[in-house]
Amino acid sequence: DAKTTQPTSMDCAEGRAANLPCNHSTISGNEYVYWYRQIHSQGPQYIIHGLKNNETNEMASLIITEDRKSSTLILPHATLRDTAVYYCIVRENTGNQFYFGTGTSLTVIP
Amino acid sequence: DGGITQSPKYLFRKEGQNVTLSCEQNLNHDAMYWYRQDPGQGLRLIYYSQIVNDFQKGDIAEGYSVSREKKESFPLTVTSAQKNPTAFYLCASSIGLADVDTQYFGPGTRLTVL
């Protein structure tokens, strides 16, 4: 069962930062937060993951609240190619399954 | 190039026929997975395999079968017992049994049963 809540859709102006929120209020101590995105009719693409510290890579930043009950994925300078469905997933570090909900459909507007 | 390949990208079959979807990876990953995605929905796990010659059912295994004879291959057969086989099928792989076990996905196969 999906353990996360995300807004159904969001818009972002091209060149601006896209901030995608995710609530995971029932997260337990050994569960990681993962973010994937899926462009229409393609396989999901891994973006980033974290446990409790904020993380940054070449694609995005992940900000996790101190209580770990929510997180935000930040795309610092959104481009049209970032238009996709973004999935926030919580998963035990030894689990086998990623529970994908319906995610947030992000549209980057020129 | 390292990665996961799925073939074909589009597949059409007549109702009542079995069909096998291919998934190959050259990432030297131990674990492989099959998911199904229906329009506007998230992914649902069909089967997974953590090691060669071993696999487990996921949430929606009925009407599907798999084999794992080689580390790099995990084919999925959609049988005639699957009531609604038309869907987008995604294969993934991961290192397996690691503290952080990121799954990487193939491009998917869209199956249409006529």
Interface residues (C-beta under 8 A of the other chain):
Chain A: A2 Y32 Y34 S41 Q42 G43 P44 Q45 Y46 H49 Y87 N93 T94 N96 Q97 F98 Y99 F100 G101 T102 G103
Chain B: I4 Q6 A31 Y33 Y35 G40 Q41 G42 L43 R44 L45 Y48 Q50 Q56 G58 D59 F88 L90 A92 L97 D99 V100 D101 T102 Q103 Y104 F105 G106 P107 G108 R110
